[in-house]
């Protein structure tokens, strides 16, 4: 009697689905359920450290995954074990991943489902939840640019829909008509926060209407409904790209993670959803329709349990990853193999702004998989006119205006890497990078270290003061990224290096932040070699040769130092770092050993800047060569002021001459 009653709480409508498909859906839910039950025991035994349970939500992951082709990329989250199992990822590798062992996907560097594997077209989450969605936009854009009839799918929870990344990703997907499906697993609680405190609309699917996309809400515990919905829309989207927002209503029947518990959940609510268990109800349905038998159910369970034990034994035999400094450091970046192109015999005098524009043109011509993105960069040519003319030359697919959503565009750029593209994003001003900070420091910078995925992205950052633009258009914020492993940072001071370093950045398969000083755009000229050439990242240059003191600097600091050397008629060795990550410590060492005095200069504020690290290095490694203390000169520890006399006081040039004299006279 109880079985008959509960079987009616989920209305399965088979229609034209054949028995093979129905059985596949059942087995697709049963295996992850049995794995979870085993993992909960492993957790209690201390064999794994943490577990985020998806018990009661298997219908969503299973229905979505089996409705897609294996070549279509999925971006799952904590409670989507069925995505991984239905993609055929070997269980022992999953078990090793959860135990931090060698055959896992992250070499013990990240846990649970925080990993990806392009071999199975699965890209796992980071803890920040929302950024995942924009990566799916990038993959969907790669499908569209290549003319591939595919869709990308990204999961989020109802809590994640409160994040700005959710809204940015939906907006980009809609504006660009991207073939991406956003699946909301509305499971009732964000940790202990109920949906009544997360949003104030009747259905989350209603939000899709505001973005001009298809949106609907379905029963997430009905595996047939999930499967048929995804199948229908994915088929349409493969030939007519456009996004879909799909809200799947379900419930999280265990804690946010096991340690959290579920004491905050009313008993009647738990009972309501237990009666709607997707595995049990579907099993009852298949039995009632005589599609499976009790004997076959027992057979499936026995088979899966045996396989789980076999794979656990394999994981048990797997080695724990060895901790070595060499391998840890080596995996921060993807290997770089660049055949550097030397300067040609012919050169043309160019402004810094023109050298950057010329470098972009050369890169677009050389790399037909390079896509440029940014606000107002098409017809308008960007606020500094650097991309002017590129739209006409390379077309709207490769030169793309973006909505004002820095986080989503950085995420889209990362996703494009998964699809085999190079990309450049132009931050309209370096100050605006705060809106995309998380994507840069937690996604782009960490992906290769975590599971070996390179991020072939260049982010151009118009930076610096001296133009009377005030606190939000004048910051020198390279120091924010300097301590983040996994990012390369370049900062040219000459037109020649501006072009050469930009071309090297596009050759490098790792994320590169390319800082360019706004005040130098049209005030600095120099000879720039014609054609294609590269300037090595990580190699400084001697901007001025001298023997009285070494000034280690970059960007505008190079010009300040050479000017002061001329005004004071002193012999300075001016080292133009050109790259801040990696830093050329060899050139710094040679300059200090030569002059025995060192001054570190930069436009960014003094405290916590790049100069502090360089000064510490010199003191630690070169102390015996010093005849005077290391001096740092930088901007005041205040926001950048607007008025010209205040900005002049803020910038380090006002103090540089005095400090150089002090150093030499010490």
N, C-alpha and C positions, 0 to 999 in steps of 0.2 A: 504494500500500500504506500509506504514512504517513497519507494522508488518511483512509482507511478506519479505521485504528487510532485516530487522534485524534478522529474523529467520535463514537466510542463513550464518550469520557470524560465527556461531558455528556449525560444521558438526557432528551431532549426528548420530551414527550408532548403531542401536539397536541390530541387529543380533539375538541372541537366548535369550535375556533377556525377562522375562515374564512381564506382566502388573503390577503384584503385586510389583516386584522389582523396576520397573520404578516409580511407585507411591511412594514407600518408599524413593527413592532417592529425589524425588521432595519435599515430606513432610520433609525429613531430612534437606533440605536447607531452606525451607520456615520458619520453626519454629525459628531457630537462627536469620534469617533476621528480623522477627517480634519482637523478643526479643531485638535485637540491636536497632531497631527503637524506642522501648519503653525506652531503657536505655539512649539513647541520650536525650530524654525528661527528664528522671530522673537526668541526669547530669546537665542539664540547671537549674533544680529545686533545685540543691544542695543536692539531696538525695543519690547520690554516688559521690565519690571524683575524679575519673579518669576513662577514658575509652579508650581502644585500639580497634579500629573498624576493623572487618573482612568483612565488607560489600563489596561484589564483589569477595570474595575468598571462599565462602561457599562450592563450588563444591569439593574442595580438601579435607577439613575435613570430609565432608559427604561421599564422595566416598571412602576414606581410611577407615573410621570407619565402615561403613556398609559392607565392603569387608572382614573384620576381624571377628574372633569369639569373643564373649564377654570376653573370658578368656585370650585373648592376650593383652599384655600391650602396651599402647600408651603414648608417651611423647610429649604432645602438647605445644604450646606457646601462645603468646598474642591473636593472631587472629584466634584461633581455637575453638571458642564457639561451633561449630557444633560437635566437638569431645565429649564434655561434654553432650550435649543434646541427641545425638544419642546413647550414652552409658546409657541413661535413668536416669541420675542424676536428682533428683527432682528439679524443677525450684525454689521452695521457698528456698531451701538450697543454690542454686547459688545466689539468690537475697540477702540472709542473709550474704553470704560470701562477696559480694561486698559492703554491708553496715556495715561490721565489727560486725555482731551480733552472738548470741550464736549458732544458727543452721548452721552457716557457717562451713567451714572445718578447719579454723585456729584460732578460738576463738578471732578474731580481730587482730591477730599478723602479718598477711600478707594479701595483697590485691589482687584484680582482679583474675587472673588465676595462681597466685603463690601458688598453693596448689596441693596436691595429695589425692587420695582416693583409697587404695588398694581394697576396696570393689567393685569398678567399674573398676579396673585395669587401672587407669589413674594417671600419675605422672606429675604434673605441673612443670613449669620452675622456674629458678632463673633469675635475671636480666642480668646475664653475658652470657646468650644465649648458647654459645658453649658447656659448661660442660654437658648439657642435653644429648648429643649424646653418651657419654661414659657410662652413666647410662643405656641406652638402650642396650649397648654392654654387660653389666653385666647381665641384665635380659635374653638376648639372650643366653649367656653362661650358665645360670642356666637351661634354656630349654634344651640345648644340653646335659648338664651333666646328667639331669634326663631322657633323652630320650623322652621328650615331643614334639609332632609334632606341634610346635607353632612358631610364629614369633613375634618380637618386632618391633615397629615403632617409630621413633623419627623425629620430625619436626625441621626445622631451616629455617631461611630466607637467602636471597642471601648475606646479610651483614655478617651473622654469619659464612659463608664459608670462610671469611678472617681470622677467628680466628684459632689459633693453635689447639684448641680442636677439631675442625672439622677434620683436617687432621690426628690427632692422633687417633681419634675414627675410621675413615675409615681404617686406617692402621691396627689397632688391629682387627677389624671385618674381614678384608680380610685375614690376616695372620692366624687367628683362625677359618676361615670359619663359622662365626656366622650368624644365621638366623635373621638378622636385616635389616630393610628397612629405609634408610635415605631419608626423603622427604624434598626437598628444595622448599619452596614457593618463587619463584623468582617474587617479586611483584614490581620491578622497582626502589624502593628507600629504603635506610637505613636512616631513619629519612628524611633528605633532600639530602643525598648523592646519586646521580644516579648510576646505574650499571656501567656506563662508568668509574667511579672512584673507583669501588669496585674490578673489576677483568678485565683481559686483554685476556680472552679466548672467543671463539665464544659462547660456551655453557658451563654452569657449569657442566653439565653431563659429559663433556669430562674429567673432573678431575678423575672420577671414573676409567677410563682406566689406569691411572697411578698407581692405587692401585690394579689393577687386578680383578676388580669386574664388574658385570653387571651394566650398566648405560644407562639411556635414558632420553630424554626430551619430555614432552607431553604438551598438551593444558590443563592447570589447571582450565580453566573455563568450561570444558566439563566434566560434572559429570559422564557420561557413560564411557568416556575414562579413567578417574581416577579409577573408580570402577573396570572396566575390567582389567586394568593393574595391580592393586594391587591384585585382585583375582587370576589372572594368576600366578604371581610371588610368592605370598604367598603360594599358593598350591604347587608349586615346592619346595619352600624353607622348607616347613614343613617336607618333606621326604629327601631332599638333601640340608642341611644347607649351605648357602652362602649368602653374603650380596648383597643388591641392592641399588644403588644411583638413585633416581628418581627426576628429575627437573620438577616442575610444573610451567609453565609460566602463570602468572596472573598479577593483578595490585592492588595497594593499593589506593583506591579511596577517602579515608579520610586521615587525618593527622596521623603521627606516633602515636600520641595520640591526642585527640580532641583539646587540647590547641595549638598544633603545626600548625594546618591549612594546606592548600595545595597551597599557593600562588606561590611556587616555581615550580609547575607542569604546563607545557604549556597547554593551553586550548584544543588544537587539540589532545593532548595525552589523556587528560581526556575524551574527547568526543569519541575517538576511543575505549576506554575500557568500557565506559558506554554502548556503543552499543553491547558489549559482556557480559553484565550482566548475570551471570550463572543462576540465579533464573528466571529472565524474559524470557530468551531465551529458557530455558528448559520447562517452562510453555507453551510457544508458540508452541514448538515442540509437547508436549503431547496433546495440543488442536488440532493441525493440524492432528495428528494421531488418534484423537478421543479416546484416552486412558483416558482422563479426559474431563469434560465439564466445562463451565463457572460457572454453578451452583455448581459443586463440588469444584471448586477453591474458590468460595465465602464461601462454607461450611467449608473448611479447614481453611481459614483465620479467620472466625468467631469463630470456635472452639478454635483455638490457641490463639486468642486475649482474649477470655473468660478465658482460662486456665492461661494465663499470669496475668490477673487481679486477679484471685483467688489466685495465688501463691504470688503475690505482697502483697495481703492482709495478707496472712500467715506470710510473712517476716516482714510486718509492726507490727504485733502482737509480733514478736520475741523480746526477751530482748537483750539489749546491754550487751556485756560481762562485767562482774564485774572485776574491777582492784584490785587485792589483791597481795601483795608481796609473800605470801605463795604459791599461785597457780602458779604464774609466775616462781618462782625459782624451784618449784617441777617438772615442765614440761620441764626443760632444758635437763634432762636425762630420759631415759626409766627406769622404776623400775628395781632394781637389786635384784634377789633372788638367792644367791649363798650359797650352803651348803659347807662351807669350810672344806677341807680335811687336817687333821693334818699330820705332818711329821711321816713317818714310823720309826720303830726302827733301821733299817739298813741304813747305809750311805756309800758313796764312795767319796774319795777325787777327785775333778775335778777342771780343769781350768774353768774360767768364760765362755770361748767360748764353752767348752764341756757341761756345765750346760744348756746353751741356746739351744744347739743342742738336748740335752736330753729332755728338755721341749717341743721342737717342736715335737719330736717323740712321747712323751706321749700324746700331744694334738691331733695329727693326729690319733693316735690309739683310743682315747676316742671319738672324734667328727668325725664321718664319713661324715659330711657335711662341713668339713673344707678344704679350697683350699688355697694353698700357691702360691704366684706369685712374680716374681722379675727378675731382669736382671742376667743371668748366674747362676741361682740357681739349675738347673737340673744336668746334667752330671758333670759340673764344680764344683758344690757345693757352688756357691756364691764366691765372692772375698775373703771372710774370711773362706770359707769351712764349714760354719755352717749347710748348708742343704745337705751336702755330704751324699749320701746313701739313702736319702728319696725318690728319684725318683724310684729307684729299688724296694723299699718297698711299695710305695703307688701309683705308676703309673703316667703317663703323664697328666691325666685329673686333678689330685689333686696337682701335683707339676709342675708348668708351668713357662717356660722361657717367658719373655715378651720383646717386642720391647722397645727401649729407649724412652719411652713416659710416664713420671711419671703422668701427669695429667690424661691421659686416663686410666691408670691402677688403680689409686685411684678411678676414676669414675666407672670403671668396678667392683671394689670391693664393692662400694656402691650399685650398681645395683644387685650384687649377693645377698645382704641382702634382697632385695625385693623378691628374689626367694627362700628365706629360707636357704641361705648358710651363713656360717662363712667364713671369708677370712683373710689372712695375706698378706700384701705387704712388701717386703724388699726394703727399700731405700738403694741403694748400698752404699751411704754415706748420712748422715743427711743433708749435705750441698745441696744435689740435690733436697731436698724437695721443694725448691723455685719453681721448675717446676710443682709441684702438689699442690702448696699452696692454690690456689683458691678452688679446690675441697675439701680440708680439712676444711678450715675455713668458707666457704660459703655454702657448701652442707652438708658434713658429720656432722659438728658441729651444724647446725641449723635445720636439718630435724625434729627431734623429737619435738623441741620447736614449730616449725611452724605448723606441722599437724600430729604429733604423730607417725611418722615412725622412728623406731630405725635403727641404722647403726652398724651392728655387724662386725666391721673391726678393726684389729690390724695392725699398721704400725710400723715396726721395724726400728730404726734410729741409725746406727753406728756413734758415735759422739766423739768429744773431740780431744785435742791436745797431745803434748808430743811425737809425732812420726815423727816429721820433715816433715809433709805432706803439709805445706803451707796454703794459705788463703782459698782454696776451698775444702779441705779434712780434716779440723781440727776444724771447727767452733762448738761452743756449742750454739745451737740455740733454746733450749727449751723455752727461754723467748719469742720468737716470738709467741708461741701458748699459753703461760701462761694466757694471758688476753682474750682469746677467750672462751666464755661460750659454753659448750657442748662437750668439749674434756676432756678426762682423760689422765693424763701424769704420767708415772712411770719411775723411774731411779734407778735401783738396783746398789748396791756397792759390793755385795758378790755373789759368785756362788750359794749359797742356795737361796737367794732372787731372783736371776736372773731367776731361774727355777720356783720358786713359784709365782712370780709376773707375769711371762709370762703365766702360766696356769690360773691364775686369770683373766688376760686380755682376754683370749679366752672364759672364762665363762661369762664375762660381755657382755651384749647386746649392749653396747655403743661403740663409737669410742675411741680407746686407742692408744696413742703414746708411744712407748716403746723405751726409750733411753738406749743404751748400749755402754760403753766406750771402744774404740778400744785399748787403751794402756793397759787396764786391761785384754783383751782377753786371752793372753797367759802368762801374768806375775802375775796373781793372782790365787791362788788355795784355796780350802776350802772344808769342808765336805758337801756333798749334799745328802739329803735323797733319797733313791731309791723309785721308783714307783711314784704314782700320789698324789700330795699335792698342796695346794694353799696358797699363802701369801696374806692376805687382802690388797686391794688397799685402801689407805687413812690412813694407820696406820704406824706411825714412829717406830723406834726401838732405844734403847740406845746402841750405839756402844761402848761407854766407859763411865764408871761412875766416877764422880768426883764432887768437891764442890767449886772450886775456880772460875770457869767461865763456861758458856755454849757456845758451838760452834754448831750452827745449820747449817747443810750442807747436801750434797748428792753426790752420784757418787764418783769421784776421791777425792773430798774434805774430805770425811770420812777418807781416808788413809793419806792424808796430815795432818789432825788434830791429829790423833792418833800418827803419827810419831813425830810431834812437841811436843806433850805432853810428850812423852818418852824422847826426846832430852833435853827438858827444865826441866824435872822432876817436872811437875806441875800436879795438879789434875783437869782435864777437864771433863765436862759432854758433850760428843759428841753425838748429836742427828742426826741420819741418817734418813732423811725424807722419803726416798724410793718412796713416791708419792708426786708430785708437784700439782696435781689437782685430787682429793682434797688434801689439806694440813692438816696435823694433828696439829691444833693449840693447842689442849689440851696438847699434849706432849711438845710443845714449852713452853707453860705457866708453866707447872710443872718444867721444867728445869730452867727457869728464876727465878721463886719463890725460887727454891732451891739454886741457885748460886749467884743471884743478879747482874750478869754481863752477857752480851750476845755479841757474835760475830757471824755474818752471813757470811758464806764462800761459794763461788761457782766459777767454772771455767769460766763461761760465763763472758763477759765484764761487767764492773761495772754499767754503766748507764742504768737505766730501767730494770735491771735484777730482777730475783725472789727475790734476797736478799733485794731489796728496799721495796718490799711489806711486807716481813717478819719484817724488821726493823720498818716500819711504824706501823705494827700491835702491835709490842712489845711496842713502844712508846705510842701508843694510849690506849692500854688496860692494860699494865703492868708497867706503869711509876713509880708507887708508890713502886714497888719492886726493882727498879734499884739503884745501888750504883755507876754507871758509865754510860756514854753515850753508846748507841749501836754502834758497829763498824762493817763496812762492808769491806770485803776483796775479791777482784775479779781480773780478768784479766784486762790488760790495755784496754783503749778505742781505740784500733786500730784493723785492721785486724790481723789475726794470721800469724806471719812471718814464713819463712821457715828455715833459719839458726838456728842451735841449740842454740847458745848463745843469739840470739834475742828472740827465743821462750821461753827460760828459764826466760828472763827478763819479757816477756809478761805474763806468767802464775803467779798466785797469791802466789805460794809457796815461791817465793823469798821475799815476804813481810809479810807472815803470822806470822813468829816467832816474828818479831818486833811488830806487831800489837797486838798479844796475850800478850806480856810482857807489852805493854802500857796499855792494858785493865786491867790487874791484878794489876798494880802499880798505877792506877788512884786514 
